[in-house]
Structures are given as structure tokens and as C-alpha cells.
Amino acid sequence: MADKADVTTYILKQALAAKVGDHVEIAVEAEDGTTFKIRSTSEQLDALVGDLEGILDADDADA
């Protein structure tokens, strides 16, 4: 991943996902109006979902 100095942080407004051929596209809109698409494989999304589940499960345990 890029050096943290090279990363811009956006606050998510909305995100939509769609299967396109052999990959998944996630369209993202930030609160400031910035829009972009992310193309990924199913394997990459599985890894991301696993990470998010771990974060949310830890938050639930802390609550």
C-alpha cells in the first residue's frame, strides 16, 4: 500500500457495488462530491469482508 503521506482520506457518503464481467466494481461517492470506482476480484473482496467483520466483531465485543 502507498506510504501514508500519499493517502487522501475521504468521508464516505455512499457506495454501490455491481458485478461486471469477471470482476466487481464499487462506485464510491465521498461527502465532498469526489467520486471514483474500485475494480476488484472476488478474492480481494472476500479478504476485505473478512477484515471488516473482524473490526465490527471487535467493536461489538468492546460495547
PDB file of N, CA, C and O in Angstrom:
ATOM      1  N   MET A   1       0.840  -1.176   0.000  1.00  0.00           N
ATOM      2  CA  MET A   1       0.000   0.000   0.000  1.00  0.00           C
ATOM      3  C   MET A   1       0.884   1.238   0.000  1.00  0.00           C
ATOM      4  O   MET A   1       2.044   1.182   0.408  1.00  0.00           O
ATOM      5  N   ALA A   2       0.335   2.345  -0.456  1.00  0.00           N
ATOM      6  CA  ALA A   2       1.104   3.582  -0.551  1.00  0.00           C
ATOM      7  C   ALA A   2       1.527   4.075   0.828  1.00  0.00           C
ATOM      8  O   ALA A   2       0.900   3.770   1.843  1.00  0.00           O
ATOM      9  N   ASP A   3       2.604   4.841   0.830  1.00  0.00           N
ATOM     10  CA  ASP A   3       3.046   5.488   2.057  1.00  0.00           C
ATOM     11  C   ASP A   3       1.890   6.342   2.591  1.00  0.00           C
ATOM     12  O   ASP A   3       1.185   6.983   1.812  1.00  0.00           O
ATOM     13  N   LYS A   4       1.695   6.353   3.893  1.00  0.00           N
ATOM     14  CA  LYS A   4       0.565   7.085   4.484  1.00  0.00           C
ATOM     15  C   LYS A   4       0.580   8.561   4.103  1.00  0.00           C
ATOM     16  O   LYS A   4      -0.476   9.194   4.086  1.00  0.00           O
ATOM     17  N   ALA A   5       1.724   9.116   3.802  1.00  0.00           N
ATOM     18  CA  ALA A   5       1.802  10.517   3.397  1.00  0.00           C
ATOM     19  C   ALA A   5       1.150  10.725   2.034  1.00  0.00           C
ATOM     20  O   ALA A   5       0.773  11.848   1.697  1.00  0.00           O
ATOM     21  N   ASP A   6       1.010   9.657   1.243  1.00  0.00           N
ATOM     22  CA  ASP A   6       0.441   9.745  -0.095  1.00  0.00           C
ATOM     23  C   ASP A   6      -1.041   9.396  -0.139  1.00  0.00           C
ATOM     24  O   ASP A   6      -1.618   9.313  -1.223  1.00  0.00           O
ATOM     25  N   VAL A   7      -1.663   9.192   1.008  1.00  0.00           N
ATOM     26  CA  VAL A   7      -3.046   8.736   1.060  1.00  0.00           C
ATOM     27  C   VAL A   7      -3.970   9.889   1.420  1.00  0.00           C
ATOM     28  O   VAL A   7      -3.713  10.632   2.367  1.00  0.00           O
ATOM     29  N   THR A   8      -5.057  10.032   0.650  1.00  0.00           N
ATOM     30  CA  THR A   8      -6.085  11.018   0.951  1.00  0.00           C
ATOM     31  C   THR A   8      -7.250  10.301   1.605  1.00  0.00           C
ATOM     32  O   THR A   8      -7.689   9.260   1.117  1.00  0.00           O
ATOM     33  N   THR A   9      -7.752  10.840   2.698  1.00  0.00           N
ATOM     34  CA  THR A   9      -8.885  10.247   3.403  1.00  0.00           C
ATOM     35  C   THR A   9     -10.152  10.994   3.029  1.00  0.00           C
ATOM     36  O   THR A   9     -10.204  12.223   3.079  1.00  0.00           O
ATOM     37  N   TYR A  10     -11.178  10.230   2.652  1.00  0.00           N
ATOM     38  CA  TYR A  10     -12.482  10.783   2.318  1.00  0.00           C
ATOM     39  C   TYR A  10     -13.516  10.216   3.275  1.00  0.00           C
ATOM     40  O   TYR A  10     -13.380   9.084   3.739  1.00  0.00           O
ATOM     41  N   ILE A  11     -14.546  10.991   3.571  1.00  0.00           N
ATOM     42  CA  ILE A  11     -15.667  10.501   4.370  1.00  0.00           C
ATOM     43  C   ILE A  11     -16.707   9.971   3.401  1.00  0.00           C
ATOM     44  O   ILE A  11     -17.171  10.688   2.514  1.00  0.00           O
ATOM     45  N   LEU A  12     -17.067   8.711   3.579  1.00  0.00           N
ATOM     46  CA  LEU A  12     -17.986   8.036   2.672  1.00  0.00           C
ATOM     47  C   LEU A  12     -19.390   8.614   2.759  1.00  0.00           C
ATOM     48  O   LEU A  12     -19.948   8.766   3.846  1.00  0.00           O
ATOM     49  N   LYS A  13     -19.953   8.935   1.592  1.00  0.00           N
ATOM     50  CA  LYS A  13     -21.353   9.338   1.508  1.00  0.00           C
ATOM     51  C   LYS A  13     -22.189   8.137   1.105  1.00  0.00           C
ATOM     52  O   LYS A  13     -23.206   7.838   1.731  1.00  0.00           O
ATOM     53  N   GLN A  14     -21.750   7.440   0.036  1.00  0.00           N
ATOM     54  CA  GLN A  14     -22.445   6.231  -0.384  1.00  0.00           C
ATOM     55  C   GLN A  14     -21.526   5.379  -1.252  1.00  0.00           C
ATOM     56  O   GLN A  14     -20.558   5.865  -1.838  1.00  0.00           O
ATOM     57  N   ALA A  15     -21.856   4.107  -1.314  1.00  0.00           N
ATOM     58  CA  ALA A  15     -21.108   3.177  -2.156  1.00  0.00           C
ATOM     59  C   ALA A  15     -22.086   2.153  -2.717  1.00  0.00           C
ATOM     60  O   ALA A  15     -22.986   1.685  -2.020  1.00  0.00           O
ATOM     61  N   LEU A  16     -21.896   1.820  -3.970  1.00  0.00           N
ATOM     62  CA  LEU A  16     -22.721   0.831  -4.650  1.00  0.00           C
ATOM     63  C   LEU A  16     -21.802  -0.187  -5.312  1.00  0.00           C
ATOM     64  O   LEU A  16     -20.718   0.164  -5.777  1.00  0.00           O
ATOM     65  N   ALA A  17     -22.228  -1.439  -5.354  1.00  0.00           N
ATOM     66  CA  ALA A  17     -21.405  -2.487  -5.967  1.00  0.00           C
ATOM     67  C   ALA A  17     -22.179  -3.173  -7.078  1.00  0.00           C
ATOM     68  O   ALA A  17     -23.402  -3.298  -7.016  1.00  0.00           O
ATOM     69  N   ALA A  18     -21.441  -3.620  -8.108  1.00  0.00           N
ATOM     70  CA  ALA A  18     -22.052  -4.350  -9.214  1.00  0.00           C
ATOM     71  C   ALA A  18     -21.049  -5.346  -9.772  1.00  0.00           C
ATOM     72  O   ALA A  18     -19.850  -5.071  -9.811  1.00  0.00           O
ATOM     73  N   LYS A  19     -21.536  -6.494 -10.200  1.00  0.00           N
ATOM     74  CA  LYS A  19     -20.705  -7.494 -10.872  1.00  0.00           C
ATOM     75  C   LYS A  19     -20.613  -7.091 -12.339  1.00  0.00           C
ATOM     76  O   LYS A  19     -21.638  -6.902 -12.993  1.00  0.00           O
ATOM     77  N   VAL A  20     -19.400  -6.957 -12.860  1.00  0.00           N
ATOM     78  CA  VAL A  20     -19.176  -6.559 -14.247  1.00  0.00           C
ATOM     79  C   VAL A  20     -18.199  -7.556 -14.853  1.00  0.00           C
ATOM     80  O   VAL A  20     -16.999  -7.497 -14.588  1.00  0.00           O
ATOM     81  N   GLY A  21     -18.715  -8.466 -15.663  1.00  0.00           N
ATOM     82  CA  GLY A  21     -17.852  -9.480 -16.253  1.00  0.00           C
ATOM     83  C   GLY A  21     -17.232 -10.348 -15.182  1.00  0.00           C
ATOM     84  O   GLY A  21     -17.937 -10.959 -14.379  1.00  0.00           O
ATOM     85  N   ASP A  22     -15.898 -10.401 -15.171  1.00  0.00           N
ATOM     86  CA  ASP A  22     -15.186 -11.266 -14.219  1.00  0.00           C
ATOM     87  C   ASP A  22     -14.705 -10.536 -12.975  1.00  0.00           C
ATOM     88  O   ASP A  22     -13.921 -11.084 -12.201  1.00  0.00           O
ATOM     89  N   HIS A  23     -15.171  -9.295 -12.772  1.00  0.00           N
ATOM     90  CA  HIS A  23     -14.739  -8.541 -11.593  1.00  0.00           C
ATOM     91  C   HIS A  23     -15.937  -7.816 -10.968  1.00  0.00           C
ATOM     92  O   HIS A  23     -17.045  -7.840 -11.504  1.00  0.00           O
ATOM     93  N   VAL A  24     -15.689  -7.177  -9.834  1.00  0.00           N
ATOM     94  CA  VAL A  24     -16.703  -6.394  -9.141  1.00  0.00           C
ATOM     95  C   VAL A  24     -16.261  -4.935  -9.173  1.00  0.00           C
ATOM     96  O   VAL A  24     -15.087  -4.629  -8.969  1.00  0.00           O
ATOM     97  N   GLU A  25     -17.208  -4.042  -9.429  1.00  0.00           N
ATOM     98  CA  GLU A  25     -16.931  -2.611  -9.371  1.00  0.00           C
ATOM     99  C   GLU A  25     -17.695  -2.006  -8.209  1.00  0.00           C
ATOM    100  O   GLU A  25     -18.886  -2.263  -8.030  1.00  0.00           O
ATOM    101  N   ILE A  26     -17.001  -1.200  -7.422  1.00  0.00           N
ATOM    102  CA  ILE A  26     -17.620  -0.475  -6.324  1.00  0.00           C
ATOM    103  C   ILE A  26     -17.525   1.011  -6.671  1.00  0.00           C
ATOM    104  O   ILE A  26     -16.431   1.567  -6.767  1.00  0.00           O
ATOM    105  N   ALA A  27     -18.675   1.640  -6.856  1.00  0.00           N
ATOM    106  CA  ALA A  27     -18.726   3.081  -7.122  1.00  0.00           C
ATOM    107  C   ALA A  27     -18.858   3.784  -5.787  1.00  0.00           C
ATOM    108  O   ALA A  27     -19.729   3.449  -4.983  1.00  0.00           O
ATOM    109  N   VAL A  28     -17.996   4.758  -5.552  1.00  0.00           N
ATOM    110  CA  VAL A  28     -17.923   5.434  -4.261  1.00  0.00           C
ATOM    111  C   VAL A  28     -18.125   6.931  -4.455  1.00  0.00           C
ATOM    112  O   VAL A  28     -17.585   7.527  -5.387  1.00  0.00           O
ATOM    113  N   GLU A  29     -18.909   7.528  -3.563  1.00  0.00           N
ATOM    114  CA  GLU A  29     -19.043   8.977  -3.524  1.00  0.00           C
ATOM    115  C   GLU A  29     -18.684   9.444  -2.118  1.00  0.00           C
ATOM    116  O   GLU A  29     -19.198   8.921  -1.128  1.00  0.00           O
ATOM    117  N   ALA A  30     -17.809  10.419  -2.043  1.00  0.00           N
ATOM    118  CA  ALA A  30     -17.409  10.994  -0.754  1.00  0.00           C
ATOM    119  C   ALA A  30     -18.295  12.196  -0.442  1.00  0.00           C
ATOM    120  O   ALA A  30     -18.963  12.733  -1.325  1.00  0.00           O
ATOM    121  N   GLU A  31     -18.292  12.607   0.811  1.00  0.00           N
ATOM    122  CA  GLU A  31     -19.107  13.754   1.222  1.00  0.00           C
ATOM    123  C   GLU A  31     -18.756  15.033   0.473  1.00  0.00           C
ATOM    124  O   GLU A  31     -19.611  15.900   0.291  1.00  0.00           O
ATOM    125  N   ASP A  32     -17.492  15.158   0.035  1.00  0.00           N
ATOM    126  CA  ASP A  32     -17.093  16.376  -0.684  1.00  0.00           C
ATOM    127  C   ASP A  32     -17.434  16.319  -2.169  1.00  0.00           C
ATOM    128  O   ASP A  32     -17.096  17.236  -2.917  1.00  0.00           O
ATOM    129  N   GLY A  33     -18.110  15.237  -2.607  1.00  0.00           N
ATOM    130  CA  GLY A  33     -18.506  15.107  -4.008  1.00  0.00           C
ATOM    131  C   GLY A  33     -17.532  14.317  -4.859  1.00  0.00           C
ATOM    132  O   GLY A  33     -17.839  14.012  -6.012  1.00  0.00           O
ATOM    133  N   THR A  34     -16.368  13.977  -4.327  1.00  0.00           N
ATOM    134  CA  THR A  34     -15.413  13.164  -5.064  1.00  0.00           C
ATOM    135  C   THR A  34     -16.031  11.805  -5.358  1.00  0.00           C
ATOM    136  O   THR A  34     -16.597  11.173  -4.466  1.00  0.00           O
ATOM    137  N   THR A  35     -15.926  11.355  -6.601  1.00  0.00           N
ATOM    138  CA  THR A  35     -16.442  10.044  -6.984  1.00  0.00           C
ATOM    139  C   THR A  35     -15.331   9.241  -7.650  1.00  0.00           C
ATOM    140  O   THR A  35     -14.462   9.797  -8.321  1.00  0.00           O
ATOM    141  N   PHE A  36     -15.373   7.942  -7.456  1.00  0.00           N
ATOM    142  CA  PHE A  36     -14.418   7.059  -8.109  1.00  0.00           C
ATOM    143  C   PHE A  36     -14.951   5.644  -8.079  1.00  0.00           C
ATOM    144  O   PHE A  36     -15.888   5.334  -7.342  1.00  0.00           O
ATOM    145  N   LYS A  37     -14.339   4.776  -8.896  1.00  0.00           N
ATOM    146  CA  LYS A  37     -14.695   3.362  -8.914  1.00  0.00           C
ATOM    147  C   LYS A  37     -13.491   2.535  -8.527  1.00  0.00           C
ATOM    148  O   LYS A  37     -12.347   2.877  -8.825  1.00  0.00           O
ATOM    149  N   ILE A  38     -13.780   1.444  -7.858  1.00  0.00           N
ATOM    150  CA  ILE A  38     -12.759   0.469  -7.487  1.00  0.00           C
ATOM    151  C   ILE A  38     -13.105  -0.824  -8.204  1.00  0.00           C
ATOM    152  O   ILE A  38     -14.234  -1.305  -8.102  1.00  0.00           O
ATOM    153  N   ARG A  39     -12.146  -1.396  -8.929  1.00  0.00           N
ATOM    154  CA  ARG A  39     -12.330  -2.695  -9.554  1.00  0.00           C
ATOM    155  C   ARG A  39     -11.580  -3.722  -8.731  1.00  0.00           C
ATOM    156  O   ARG A  39     -10.428  -3.505  -8.356  1.00  0.00           O
ATOM    157  N   SER A  40     -12.236  -4.849  -8.449  1.00  0.00           N
ATOM    158  CA  SER A  40     -11.580  -5.862  -7.630  1.00  0.00           C
ATOM    159  C   SER A  40     -12.008  -7.257  -8.046  1.00  0.00           C
ATOM    160  O   SER A  40     -13.007  -7.449  -8.739  1.00  0.00           O
ATOM    161  N   THR A  41     -11.225  -8.213  -7.604  1.00  0.00           N
ATOM    162  CA  THR A  41     -11.590  -9.613  -7.807  1.00  0.00           C
ATOM    163  C   THR A  41     -12.442 -10.067  -6.631  1.00  0.00           C
ATOM    164  O   THR A  41     -12.490  -9.400  -5.597  1.00  0.00           O
ATOM    165  N   SER A  42     -13.101 -11.184  -6.788  1.00  0.00           N
ATOM    166  CA  SER A  42     -13.883 -11.754  -5.692  1.00  0.00           C
ATOM    167  C   SER A  42     -12.987 -12.073  -4.503  1.00  0.00           C
ATOM    168  O   SER A  42     -13.394 -11.901  -3.354  1.00  0.00           O
ATOM    169  N   GLU A  43     -11.775 -12.534  -4.773  1.00  0.00           N
ATOM    170  CA  GLU A  43     -10.844 -12.873  -3.701  1.00  0.00           C
ATOM    171  C   GLU A  43     -10.457 -11.635  -2.893  1.00  0.00           C
ATOM    172  O   GLU A  43     -10.352 -11.698  -1.668  1.00  0.00           O
ATOM    173  N   GLN A  44     -10.247 -10.518  -3.574  1.00  0.00           N
ATOM    174  CA  GLN A  44      -9.907  -9.284  -2.869  1.00  0.00           C
ATOM    175  C   GLN A  44     -11.063  -8.831  -1.985  1.00  0.00           C
ATOM    176  O   GLN A  44     -10.850  -8.369  -0.864  1.00  0.00           O
ATOM    177  N   LEU A  45     -12.289  -8.964  -2.493  1.00  0.00           N
ATOM    178  CA  LEU A  45     -13.450  -8.575  -1.696  1.00  0.00           C
ATOM    179  C   LEU A  45     -13.657  -9.516  -0.521  1.00  0.00           C
ATOM    180  O   LEU A  45     -14.049  -9.074   0.559  1.00  0.00           O
ATOM    181  N   ASP A  46     -13.401 -10.803  -0.711  1.00  0.00           N
ATOM    182  CA  ASP A  46     -13.500 -11.748   0.408  1.00  0.00           C
ATOM    183  C   ASP A  46     -12.541 -11.350   1.527  1.00  0.00           C
ATOM    184  O   ASP A  46     -12.901 -11.397   2.704  1.00  0.00           O
ATOM    185  N   ALA A  47     -11.324 -10.958   1.162  1.00  0.00           N
ATOM    186  CA  ALA A  47     -10.343 -10.533   2.162  1.00  0.00           C
ATOM    187  C   ALA A  47     -10.815  -9.262   2.866  1.00  0.00           C
ATOM    188  O   ALA A  47     -10.688  -9.141   4.084  1.00  0.00           O
ATOM    189  N   LEU A  48     -11.358  -8.317   2.104  1.00  0.00           N
ATOM    190  CA  LEU A  48     -11.862  -7.073   2.687  1.00  0.00           C
ATOM    191  C   LEU A  48     -13.027  -7.344   3.631  1.00  0.00           C
ATOM    192  O   LEU A  48     -13.082  -6.786   4.727  1.00  0.00           O
ATOM    193  N   VAL A  49     -13.953  -8.195   3.214  1.00  0.00           N
ATOM    194  CA  VAL A  49     -15.097  -8.542   4.066  1.00  0.00           C
ATOM    195  C   VAL A  49     -14.608  -9.180   5.364  1.00  0.00           C
ATOM    196  O   VAL A  49     -15.130  -8.878   6.437  1.00  0.00           O
ATOM    197  N   GLY A  50     -13.615 -10.053   5.275  1.00  0.00           N
ATOM    198  CA  GLY A  50     -13.050 -10.664   6.477  1.00  0.00           C
ATOM    199  C   GLY A  50     -12.468  -9.622   7.416  1.00  0.00           C
ATOM    200  O   GLY A  50     -12.671  -9.689   8.628  1.00  0.00           O
ATOM    201  N   ASP A  51     -11.743  -8.656   6.856  1.00  0.00           N
ATOM    202  CA  ASP A  51     -11.184  -7.575   7.673  1.00  0.00           C
ATOM    203  C   ASP A  51     -12.295  -6.776   8.353  1.00  0.00           C
ATOM    204  O   ASP A  51     -12.218  -6.489   9.548  1.00  0.00           O
ATOM    205  N   LEU A  52     -13.329  -6.420   7.586  1.00  0.00           N
ATOM    206  CA  LEU A  52     -14.427  -5.621   8.134  1.00  0.00           C
ATOM    207  C   LEU A  52     -15.192  -6.380   9.207  1.00  0.00           C
ATOM    208  O   LEU A  52     -15.575  -5.797  10.221  1.00  0.00           O
ATOM    209  N   GLU A  53     -15.419  -7.669   9.000  1.00  0.00           N
ATOM    210  CA  GLU A  53     -16.106  -8.475  10.007  1.00  0.00           C
ATOM    211  C   GLU A  53     -15.300  -8.512  11.305  1.00  0.00           C
ATOM    212  O   GLU A  53     -15.864  -8.420  12.395  1.00  0.00           O
ATOM    213  N   GLY A  54     -13.986  -8.646  11.182  1.00  0.00           N
ATOM    214  CA  GLY A  54     -13.128  -8.644  12.371  1.00  0.00           C
ATOM    215  C   GLY A  54     -13.212  -7.335  13.127  1.00  0.00           C
ATOM    216  O   GLY A  54     -13.262  -7.330  14.357  1.00  0.00           O
ATOM    217  N   ILE A  55     -13.227  -6.225  12.407  1.00  0.00           N
ATOM    218  CA  ILE A  55     -13.331  -4.905  13.034  1.00  0.00           C
ATOM    219  C   ILE A  55     -14.679  -4.752  13.728  1.00  0.00           C
ATOM    220  O   ILE A  55     -14.743  -4.309  14.875  1.00  0.00           O
ATOM    221  N   LEU A  56     -15.760  -5.120  13.032  1.00  0.00           N
ATOM    222  CA  LEU A  56     -17.095  -4.974  13.606  1.00  0.00           C
ATOM    223  C   LEU A  56     -17.311  -5.910  14.785  1.00  0.00           C
ATOM    224  O   LEU A  56     -17.954  -5.531  15.763  1.00  0.00           O
ATOM    225  N   ASP A  57     -16.785  -7.129  14.706  1.00  0.00           N
ATOM    226  CA  ASP A  57     -16.902  -8.056  15.826  1.00  0.00           C
ATOM    227  C   ASP A  57     -16.166  -7.533  17.056  1.00  0.00           C
ATOM    228  O   ASP A  57     -16.645  -7.677  18.181  1.00  0.00           O
ATOM    229  N   ALA A  58     -14.992  -6.922  16.834  1.00  0.00           N
ATOM    230  CA  ALA A  58     -14.233  -6.352  17.940  1.00  0.00           C
ATOM    231  C   ALA A  58     -14.988  -5.171  18.548  1.00  0.00           C
ATOM    232  O   ALA A  58     -14.996  -5.003  19.768  1.00  0.00           O
ATOM    233  N   ASP A  59     -15.618  -4.359  17.714  1.00  0.00           N
ATOM    234  CA  ASP A  59     -16.421  -3.245  18.223  1.00  0.00           C
ATOM    235  C   ASP A  59     -17.578  -3.739  19.060  1.00  0.00           C
ATOM    236  O   ASP A  59     -17.883  -3.164  20.105  1.00  0.00           O
ATOM    237  N   ASP A  60     -18.235  -4.820  18.604  1.00  0.00           N
ATOM    238  CA  ASP A  60     -19.351  -5.399  19.353  1.00  0.00           C
ATOM    239  C   ASP A  60     -18.880  -5.946  20.706  1.00  0.00           C
ATOM    240  O   ASP A  60     -19.576  -5.814  21.713  1.00  0.00           O
ATOM    241  N   ALA A  61     -17.713  -6.549  20.718  1.00  0.00           N
ATOM    242  CA  ALA A  61     -17.172  -7.114  21.971  1.00  0.00           C
ATOM    243  C   ALA A  61     -16.817  -6.002  22.958  1.00  0.00           C
ATOM    244  O   ALA A  61     -16.954  -6.172  24.169  1.00  0.00           O
ATOM    245  N   ASP A  62     -16.361  -4.867  22.433  1.00  0.00           N
ATOM    246  CA  ASP A  62     -15.998  -3.736  23.279  1.00  0.00           C
ATOM    247  C   ASP A  62     -17.229  -3.033  23.870  1.00  0.00           C
ATOM    248  O   ASP A  62     -17.145  -2.400  24.922  1.00  0.00           O
ATOM    249  N   ALA A  63     -18.358  -3.152  23.187  1.00  0.00           N
ATOM    250  CA  ALA A  63     -19.574  -2.415  23.612  1.00  0.00           C
ATOM    251  C   ALA A  63     -20.240  -3.015  24.811  1.00  0.00           C
ATOM    252  O   ALA A  63     -21.261  -2.504  25.271  1.00  0.00           O
TER     253      ALA A  63
END
